[in-house]
Amino acid sequence: MAIQLFTPNFRVEECLEQIRECLEKGWTGLGFKTNEIEEQWKIYTGLANAHFLSSATVGLHLALDIFKKELQWQDEDEVISTPLTFVSTNHAIKYAGLKPVFADVDEFLCLCPKSVEKLITAKTKAVMFVGIGGNTGQYDAIKKLCDEHGLKLILDAAHMAGTRLRGQHAGHDADAVVYSFQAVKNLPTADSGMICFKEPEYDAIARKLSWLGINKDTYARTAGKGAYKWRYDVEEVGFKYHGNSIMAGMALVGLKYLDRDNAYRRQLAKWYVAALGDAKNVSIIPDGIDCESSHHLLQIRVADRDGLLQKLNENEIYPGVHYADNTEYKPYLQDGALCPNARKASNEIISLPMHMGVTQTDVNHIASLICAITQ
Ligand SMILES: *Cc1c(COP(=O)(O)O)cnc(C)c1O
């Protein structure tokens, strides 16, 4: 039977029960279960604030938009980012009218602190760190650089639901952490996400901006009674970015299983590492130091990536690639490889099948094919 890279694992009956509750109550939108998932997420991660959104992409935009307005950044001020990410990361920088500046990646495929440091200028305002595959890479060194240079640190934690660094959820010291609960991520809904600001002021602004700039509180406290209940104030031009109760209900179910599922993902990673131990021409991307990875991905590198992919496809195994170097795409096009490590990696990496339906037998089968093909 074919083995896919990802197959979402929904707990169908429990999700339906959550959705049924929303439908029977007649409340599918903002509030109700969105409040509940925010509370549960704060308890689970230990992060100070959490606001449930319709996706991680909008969360990344919101983080940059809010910092830009509040801290008076100028158009085309710079955000140092990675070329080896899903395009959402870099699109978000452009949505906010800021300029992505690409630093190179290290052996973890995360931002390399040395490369970041060289790119810091008077225009640099923030660093966008992507914990690729759930890995924390050299996050601590990046955080230190940001502190030294007064830069905001935004953690694109789309792959990192449940990742711990030295026992604590990754990003507790970041200025904003953005999670994705898209269907193939570790905590699957259909589409949703979470933004966790370190400072409560930014969380409050995010709540207003994610609902078109509407502030119901002022009227609720004062004139919002009787016939004036419909009134609300609009303080600025916000976005329609908030999450809804149907997605929140699914997220509540996913959260119950997240640590258990991640433990299985780490087990799969261990099986892959053991089974690929004899493969001479394959290297495995290591976990960061003191990182308990969510293992959204298990990535390997081989010289002839496209050849290996094709052979695996012929055997009905369908791995993925995370990611093509973003500077090869039109909006980010650069002449030649600006980040040689990222460019080289993007031609050598494969993400092996990693989901709850993959068994140890599957892993051994996939690994033995890889050993035979690459030897
Ligand atoms: C999936 C992903 C996103 C976007 O998440 P959505 O919830 O689909 O918007 C952002 N960054 C990375 C690294 C991702 O993998």
The ligand as a Gaussian input file, in Angstrom:
#p B3LYP/6-31G(d) Opt

LIG

0 1
 C        2.255000      25.522000       7.505000
 C        3.241000      26.601000       7.729000
 C        2.861000      27.943000       7.851000
 C        1.472000      28.424000       7.592000
 O        0.515000      27.807000       8.361000
 P       -1.034000      28.018000       8.001000
 O       -1.735000      27.688000       9.272000
 O       -1.340000      27.038000       6.896000
 O       -1.215000      29.414000       7.573000
 C        3.828000      28.881000       8.163000
 N        5.113000      28.532000       8.317000
 C        5.525000      27.255000       8.176000
 C        6.970000      26.927000       8.413000
 C        4.606000      26.253000       7.858000
 O        5.019000      24.999000       7.693000

